[in-house]
């Protein structure tokens, strides 16, 4: 079966044989995707002309209501999405929940928070700016929804959340969306779009999907479109430097990879609440979605005296986790998404092993439960210990996109800061400490190279939202190698889908233009 694409308000099949999608446990071919022969330029034009116009004809509150209805449709089909996740990504129920329920939660959050913008159709920013000796001539800043398309080029690891965390703020802003999911897991994204289209919630052209190659998609972008990309740094560079993207000064948001840190403070000694919380979170990060999360912990910074104890504690928990076919009773960790990802993970691990010793895993004697290693894409959870600190050649640069992390002993707070910063820009660092002196030195010193810093002590306990869990109300993105993007953060995300402009003129005109506008300060509320 070839999955259809949705463009011009129609389901269209791509030409040719298509690209197959597989079950990473059994190797069975599931469906195919193809975008050959589609007129992507016409699809974008239709989305701008019909989808954009219809969405902007509505106000923020009505569009927030659409998001609520989308969330209801997705919730009603949740079982089908878990089944596709299991078959196409080898997801356990917990893995599928992270993606699917995360998508529904994000949509519901925007459906709720978007209501605050009420019946407005645009936003007014700040007060009048004095430009003349009297009030006869003034300036007023506004934010207006973009009249283009929000183009999402997504990664394979979040086929559900990856679409809706971007689409929720774009649609709320009044901008139509076109998603190009990553090929290996495009099925779930396509099925969700199919369900939303079938429910007749959105106007024609407001949602579009192209499965398979992006082909000439970016050749057709215009100045009012926006591209939001999630994936590897190499592809990000190609997208950023695409001639049409450059020529149109297109707004491009990049969410790329990063080597995120967990940092134990000097007070996180074995037996302390902070130590136990760190161990629990590291194990969760290594195993949920089999470590295929952009936010996953890759480097674990520990005071030298406690490094071995931490590594042993994590290793002993990993030893008790069953890895294999998620259809089997008791299995907690599934496969990687494909044989290609498995090969890339082994390649990355070989590099890390030049810097570090394997404490647990490594894969030599590993046999997955109820699966044939000859066809399946399994990778044993692996923990390494590297005593080379900043001198390590690969640990600070290589992101093994799987269940792999490295413990790095550090001498003092200054060295912990230097190692965390050596990641050259990360999505997140989590710090396990209640030592205010240590935190006051560390947190501001890593802030400009991290999108998010999560601090957990005994008082926070298990109430924290998680190192790798992206909350729709908080900023997601990171500087430098992490791509330099900013997503979510509540209504702040709407800024990307609006253009700021200023009108200079008489106060009567400005009063007329301001009528009915919502206060842009609400975006940061
Ligand atoms: P990828 O190979 O870079 O692919 C990402 C997307 O780009 C896919 O949809 C891919 O399509 C498309 N693509 C590839 N070449 C293209 C081109 N020349 N023009 C337009 N589109 C193109 O990344 P991936 O392997 O799917 O994802 C894994 C990476 O994503 C990891 O490094 C991970 O850290 C990162 N990630 C980051 C975040 C974040 O929020 N920061 C979240 C998730 C993942 P095809 O699949 O059809 O090739």
Boltz pocket constraint, residues with backbone or C-beta under 6 A from the ligand:
constraints:
  - pocket:
      binder: B
      contacts: [[A, 153], [A, 154], [A, 155], [A, 156], [A, 157], [A, 158], [A, 180], [A, 181], [A, 182], [A, 183], [A, 184], [A, 212], [A, 213], [A, 214], [A, 215], [A, 230], [A, 231], [A, 232], [A, 233], [A, 234], [A, 235], [A, 236], [A, 238], [A, 239], [A, 254], [A, 255], [A, 256], [A, 257], [A, 258], [A, 293], [A, 294], [A, 399], [A, 401], [A, 427], [A, 482], [A, 483]]
      max_distance: 6.0
